Amino acid sequence: KDEEAIKYMAKYKITPDKTFGVKVPILRSISKKLGKSHKLAQKLWELGYRETMIVASMVDIPDEVSEEQME
């Protein structure tokens, strides 16, 4: 958790609730290591943290996402 990044986010009106303050380049690196997985993406999304949902969008397989999930 990066408290300084969270303060920076709040400065720009990004809600600091449910966030770890991890920068997107790090999330991209994590996503590459994880590879593609719809099941993993669903679990990450359900956690509800800003970063887990970003990683979920990076590792998901678009053809496996239902219309209901898109909504």
C-alpha positions as MATLAB code, in Angstrom:
seq = 'KDEEAIKYMAKYKITPDKTFGVKVPILRSISKKLGKSHKLAQKLWELGYRETMIVASMVDIPDEVSEEQME';
ca = [
       0.000    0.000    0.000;
       1.369    3.387   -0.999;
      -0.065    6.044    1.310;
       1.583    8.881   -0.649;
      -0.026    7.705   -3.878;
      -3.399    7.507   -2.140;
      -3.033   11.105   -0.915;
      -2.093   12.156   -4.462;
      -5.180   10.407   -5.846;
      -7.417   12.155   -3.302;
      -5.962   15.494   -4.395;
      -7.485   14.851   -7.843;
     -10.833   13.750   -6.375;
     -10.134   10.043   -6.878;
     -11.809    8.385   -3.925;
      -9.209    6.801   -1.689;
     -11.637    4.103   -0.526;
     -10.704    0.536   -1.430;
      -7.408    1.341   -3.082;
      -3.793    0.386   -2.496;
      -2.264    3.246   -4.471;
      -0.397    0.953   -6.873;
       0.615    2.629  -10.131;
      -0.709    1.329  -13.460;
       2.717    0.307  -14.859;
       3.130   -2.033  -11.891;
      -0.384   -3.397  -12.435;
       0.489   -4.041  -16.109;
       3.580   -5.963  -15.040;
       1.550   -8.063  -12.616;
      -1.063   -8.725  -15.309;
       1.568   -9.934  -17.781;
       2.919  -12.371  -15.214;
      -0.571  -13.681  -14.438;
      -1.581  -14.216  -18.059;
      -5.133  -14.355  -19.386;
      -7.856  -15.946  -17.262;
     -11.567  -15.202  -17.160;
     -12.017  -17.057  -13.872;
      -9.205  -15.097  -12.203;
     -10.605  -11.838  -13.603;
     -13.981  -12.582  -12.018;
     -12.406  -13.241   -8.628;
     -10.270  -10.108   -8.800;
     -13.281   -7.991   -9.794;
     -15.335   -9.344   -6.890;
     -12.696   -8.131   -4.421;
     -13.793   -4.608   -5.317;
     -10.489   -2.777   -4.916;
      -9.545   -0.245   -7.580;
      -6.353   -2.106   -8.442;
      -7.851   -5.598   -8.436;
     -10.548   -4.424  -10.841;
      -7.944   -2.811  -13.125;
      -5.920   -6.047  -13.173;
      -9.150   -7.982  -13.799;
      -9.772   -5.896  -16.915;
      -6.234   -6.620  -18.095;
      -6.296  -10.405  -17.594;
      -9.852  -11.130  -18.687;
     -10.675  -12.805  -21.978;
     -13.127  -10.529  -23.844;
     -14.907  -13.376  -25.647;
     -15.775  -14.952  -22.293;
     -17.310  -11.832  -20.749;
     -21.115  -11.947  -20.741;
     -23.352   -8.982  -21.462;
     -24.500   -9.119  -17.830;
     -20.907   -8.783  -16.640;
     -20.343   -5.852  -18.959;
     -23.252   -4.036  -17.367;
];
